[in-house]
Amino acid sequence: QARRDPARSPRESPLPGAMSKGSQTAPGSRREWKVGSMDPADICFTQSSIGSNVTDYMDKLEMGSQAPPIRVYKQDGQWHSLDNRRLAAYRGLGLDSIPTQRVYLSHNNGRSNKDGTEQTIRQEAARKSTTTCGGKDILIRGAGCMLLGI
């Protein structure tokens, strides 16, 4: 994974060929969830805050651990993350390419709601959508700091 070049300007297009490396079929659907890579700066946070254990993720990533792809979905022309701690860790490390998996709001996410029905990506996204700044930054609880568009 490459580190971000501070002199490099952000990409104009949020996904130039980023989702072309592989795919898998979403549960209960014929549409595929595409696996690829993206610049973390092109992905918005969905939550307003995360726990301070994001630093643990950063340490593990720096030591070479592999994390599963960050699940992203597109809404209103913007890419959003369902995996905000990992996105914050990647941004904090200054990486310019991270593993992603494009998911669709209409698909099941493999979890159950309290009533036993299948939870959809849309329900998970709605539950996590607490950002008040359009997903540009996120508060790290307990650390007293905020990642601002890193």
SULRADA-V302020 format. One line per field, one symbol per residue. phi: phi as a letter, one per 20 degrees, with the letter a starting at -180 (. if undefined). A space follows every 10 residues. Layout:
phi = ???
This chain:
phi = .eefefefef ffefbfmfdd erabffgmbe fdeedabbff fedefddebc fffgffgfff ffenfedfgf fccdblmdec eecfffffff ffemfdbcfc cfddgeefdn ddffenffee ggfffffefd fdcmnfbbee fndmccedlf
